[in-house]
Amino acid sequence: MAETSGAMNITAGIDLAQLNRDVQKMKAQLSEVGTHAAKEGQKLDGIAKKVAGSMAAMFSVAAAEQFGQKIFQVRSEFQQLEVAFKVLLKSEERAVKLMGELTNLAATTPFGLQEVSGTAKQLIAYGIAAEDVNETLTTLGNIASAVGAPLRDIAYLYGTTMVQGRMYTQDLRQFMGRGIALADKLAEHFGIATDQVQEYVTAGKVGAKEFKAAIDALGGAGGEYDGLMEEQSKTLQGQWSNLQDSLDMMLNEIGKTTQSAFGQAIGMAGKLVENYEKVGRAIAAIVATYGAYKAATMAVTALEAIRATGIG
């Protein structure tokens, strides 16, 4: 499969007929890894298929098949978004870096890739610099998690206020109407009583700088809601770490094999099978808890991160 925009195409499918093949047949297939690894465009494709095949034996066929479909869906979304960000940012390097940050955020928070990436596009359109997008998303994500509002909704309120250069009465009401205690943070910032904030807003004293400071005091580092997304995803964070470790081990073994004679692939087959099983168990746990789409997002993110470092 050809490389597109600096990223690998990953196709994942589950051949249900393989579930009836014995261990020797699986080892025979794994011995081909060394040969396939010589073809850059097929590395991750082969990995994804074998991971899916191993997982099929560890959790239900239906779940494994669904996961395979979601892997393809997430990877397709990733590629489309990468192209879109390359156009928006006019830089492939910045686009790849931002996509890595966004997929990691989507994998380790309650928000999905489409919601995170869509919100990132909003922020870029509002003039937020690419290098500040992930931090801003984290801040707004913490606030959205605190009040149970859609991430894009909070980003819209934030972006329009920043573009205006100041806060208006309607803006303050929009935030307060969603249960966001922005008036309290503005009062703290100015050192005034909360009931005086409206006067400051009407007088045009709450500019973009003061507004951003209040938002950061809510969802930013050290803010009232700092770490709320992580708090909500503690179990997910642990499983994400396990998945990354398992994939690191798997890719490392493949790397060792391909660094020397390809004939050693047969001898490495047993170790590779063991690593595939570890990946399967990690993903199976995530699928059971969070669903196939979230698990697929995490798998694609981890594979992309490993690929970016040149491993395997």
C-alpha positions in Angstrom: 0.0 0.0 0.0 1.4 3.4 -1.0 2.4 6.0 1.6 0.2 9.1 1.5 1.1 12.5 3.1 3.8 11.1 5.2 1.5 8.6 6.9 1.0 4.9 6.3 -2.3 3.5 5.1 -3.5 1.0 7.5 -6.1 -1.5 6.5 -7.5 -3.9 9.0 -9.7 -6.8 8.3 -10.5 -10.0 10.0 -10.6 -13.2 7.8 -13.0 -15.3 9.8 -11.8 -18.4 8.0 -8.4 -18.0 9.7 -10.0 -18.6 13.1 -10.3 -22.3 12.2 -6.6 -22.6 11.3 -4.2 -24.2 13.8 -1.2 -22.6 15.5 1.2 -23.9 12.9 -0.6 -22.1 10.2 -0.5 -18.8 12.2 3.3 -19.3 12.7 3.7 -19.8 9.0 1.9 -16.6 8.3 4.0 -14.7 10.9 7.2 -16.0 9.2 6.3 -13.7 6.3 6.7 -10.6 8.5 10.4 -10.3 7.6 9.7 -10.3 3.9 6.7 -7.9 4.1 8.7 -5.6 6.3 11.0 -4.9 3.4 8.2 -3.1 1.7 7.6 0.1 3.7 4.0 0.5 2.6 3.0 -2.9 3.9 4.6 -2.8 7.4 1.7 -1.5 9.5 -0.8 -3.1 7.2 0.6 -6.6 8.1 0.8 -5.7 11.8 -2.8 -4.5 11.9 -4.1 -7.7 10.3 -2.2 -10.0 12.6 -3.3 -8.0 15.7 -6.9 -8.3 14.5 -6.4 -12.0 13.8 -5.0 -12.7 17.3 -7.7 -10.7 19.0 -10.4 -12.7 17.2 -9.3 -15.7 19.3 -9.5 -13.7 22.6 -12.8 -12.1 22.4 -15.9 -12.8 20.4 -15.8 -13.0 16.6 -18.4 -10.2 16.4 -16.3 -7.9 18.6 -13.1 -8.6 16.7 -14.8 -8.0 13.4 -16.2 -4.8 14.6 -12.8 -3.7 15.9 -11.3 -4.4 12.5 -13.9 -2.3 10.8 -13.3 0.5 13.3 -9.5 0.4 12.8 -10.1 1.0 9.1 -12.6 3.8 9.9 -10.3 5.6 12.3 -7.3 5.3 10.0 -9.4 6.7 7.1 -10.5 9.6 9.3 -6.9 10.2 10.4 -5.7 10.4 6.8 -8.5 12.7 5.7 -7.9 15.0 8.7 -4.2 15.0 8.1 -4.7 16.3 4.6 -7.2 18.9 5.8 -4.8 20.2 8.4 -1.9 20.3 5.9 -4.0 22.6 3.8 -5.2 24.7 6.7 -1.7 25.1 8.2 0.1 25.1 4.9 2.7 22.8 6.4 2.9 19.0 6.4 5.2 19.0 9.4 2.9 21.1 11.5 -0.1 19.0 10.3 1.5 15.7 11.3 2.5 17.1 14.7 -1.0 18.5 15.4 -2.7 15.2 14.3 -0.5 13.3 16.7 -1.6 15.6 19.5 -5.2 15.4 18.5 -5.4 11.6 18.2 -3.6 11.2 21.6 -6.2 13.6 23.1 -9.1 11.7 21.5 -7.6 8.3 22.7 -7.2 9.3 26.3 -10.2 11.5 27.0 -14.0 11.1 26.8 -14.0 13.0 23.4 -13.8 11.2 20.0 -11.4 12.0 17.2 -14.1 13.7 15.0 -15.2 15.9 17.9 -11.6 16.8 18.8 -10.4 17.4 15.2 -13.6 19.4 14.3 -13.0 21.6 17.3 -9.4 22.1 16.4 -10.5 23.3 12.9 -12.8 25.7 14.6 -10.0 27.1 16.8 -7.7 27.5 13.8 -10.4 29.3 11.9 -10.7 31.7 14.9 -7.0 32.4 14.7 -5.6 30.2 17.4 -2.0 29.3 16.4 -1.3 25.6 15.6 1.1 25.2 18.5 -1.6 26.5 20.9 -4.5 24.4 19.6 -3.8 21.3 21.8 -3.4 23.3 25.0 -6.5 25.3 24.2 -8.5 22.1 23.5 -7.4 20.6 26.8 -8.5 23.7 28.7 -11.9 23.8 26.9 -12.2 20.1 27.2 -11.9 20.3 31.0 -14.6 23.0 31.1 -16.9 21.0 28.8 -16.4 17.9 31.0 -17.2 20.0 34.1 -20.6 21.3 32.8 -21.5 18.4 30.5 -21.5 20.6 27.4 -20.4 19.6 23.8 -16.7 20.5 23.2 -17.5 22.3 20.0 -20.1 24.4 21.8 -17.6 25.7 24.3 -15.1 26.3 21.5 -17.6 28.4 19.6 -18.2 30.6 22.6 -14.5 30.9 23.3 -13.5 31.5 19.7 -16.2 34.2 18.9 -15.3 36.1 22.1 -11.6 36.0 21.3 -12.2 37.2 17.7 -14.3 40.1 19.0 -11.4 41.2 21.1 -13.6 41.8 24.1 -16.6 40.3 26.0 -20.1 41.5 25.6 -23.1 41.0 27.9 -24.5 38.3 25.6 -21.2 36.4 25.7 -21.2 36.4 29.5 -24.8 35.2 29.6 -24.0 32.4 27.2 -21.3 31.0 29.5 -23.3 31.5 32.6 -26.3 29.8 31.0 -24.2 26.7 30.6 -23.2 26.6 34.2 -19.7 28.0 33.6 -18.7 30.2 36.5 -16.9 32.7 34.3 -18.1 35.7 36.3 -16.5 34.4 39.4 -13.1 34.1 37.7 -13.4 37.5 36.2 -14.2 39.0 39.6 -11.1 37.3 41.0 -9.0 38.6 38.1 -10.2 42.2 38.6 -10.4 42.0 42.4 -14.0 43.0 42.4 -17.3 41.6 43.6 -19.1 39.2 41.3 -22.1 41.5 40.9 -19.7 44.2 39.5 -18.6 42.0 36.6 -21.5 42.9 34.4 -20.6 46.6 34.7 -17.0 45.8 33.6 -18.3 43.9 30.7 -20.7 46.6 29.6 -17.9 49.2 29.9 -15.7 47.1 27.6 -13.1 46.5 30.3 -13.1 42.7 29.7 -10.9 42.3 26.7 -9.6 39.1 25.0 -6.6 39.0 27.4 -8.8 39.2 30.6 -11.3 36.8 29.1 -8.6 34.2 28.3 -7.1 34.6 31.8 -10.5 33.7 33.3 -11.0 30.7 31.0 -7.5 29.5 31.9 -8.3 29.9 35.6 -11.2 27.5 35.0 -9.8 24.8 32.7 -6.1 25.5 32.3 -3.1 24.3 34.2 -3.7 24.8 37.9 -7.3 25.9 37.2 -10.4 24.9 38.9 -11.2 22.1 36.4 -7.6 21.2 35.6 -7.2 17.5 35.0 -10.9 16.8 35.0 -10.8 14.9 31.7 -8.0 12.8 33.0 -9.9 12.2 36.2 -12.9 11.0 34.2 -10.6 8.6 32.2 -8.4 7.1 34.9 -9.2 3.6 33.8 -8.7 4.5 30.2 -5.3 6.1 30.9 -4.2 2.9 32.5 -5.3 0.7 29.6 -3.8 3.2 27.2 -0.5 2.8 28.8 -0.7 -1.0 28.7 -1.6 -0.9 25.0 1.4 1.3 24.2 3.7 -1.0 26.1 2.4 -4.0 24.3 2.7 -2.4 20.9 6.2 -1.2 21.7 7.2 -4.8 22.5 5.6 -6.1 19.4 7.2 -3.6 17.1 10.5 -4.0 18.8 10.5 -7.7 18.1 9.7 -7.1 14.5 12.4 -4.5 14.3 15.0 -7.0 15.7 14.0 -9.6 13.1 14.2 -7.3 10.1 17.5 -5.8 11.2 19.2 -9.1 10.4 18.7 -11.9 8.0 15.1 -12.3 7.0 15.4 -16.0 7.6 15.4 -15.4 11.4 11.7 -14.4 11.1 10.8 -18.1 11.6 12.8 -18.3 14.8 11.1 -15.2 16.0 7.6 -16.4 15.3 6.9 -17.7 18.8 7.9 -14.4 20.4 5.8 -12.4 17.9 2.8 -14.6 18.6 3.3 -13.9 22.3 3.4 -10.2 21.7 0.4 -10.2 19.5 -1.5 -11.9 22.3 -0.5 -9.2 24.7 -1.8 -6.6 22.3 -5.0 -8.6 21.8 -5.6 -8.7 25.6 -5.0 -5.0 26.0 -7.3 -4.1 23.2 -9.9 -6.6 24.2 -10.1 -4.9 27.6 -10.5 -1.5 26.1 -13.2 -2.7 23.7 -15.1 -4.3 26.6 -15.0 -1.1 28.6 -15.1 1.7 26.0 -16.2 0.2 22.8 -14.6 -0.7 19.5 -14.2 2.9 18.2 -12.3 4.2 21.2 -10.1 1.1 21.2 -9.4 1.6 17.4 -8.5 5.2 18.0 -6.0 4.2 20.7 -4.5 1.5 18.5 -4.1 3.8 15.5 -2.6 6.5 17.7 -0.1 4.1 19.2 0.9 2.6 15.8 1.3 6.1 14.4 3.5 7.2 17.3 5.6 4.1 16.9 5.9 4.6 13.2 6.9 8.2 13.6 9.9 7.1 15.8 11.1 4.8 13.1 10.6 1.6 15.1 9.9 -1.5 13.1 
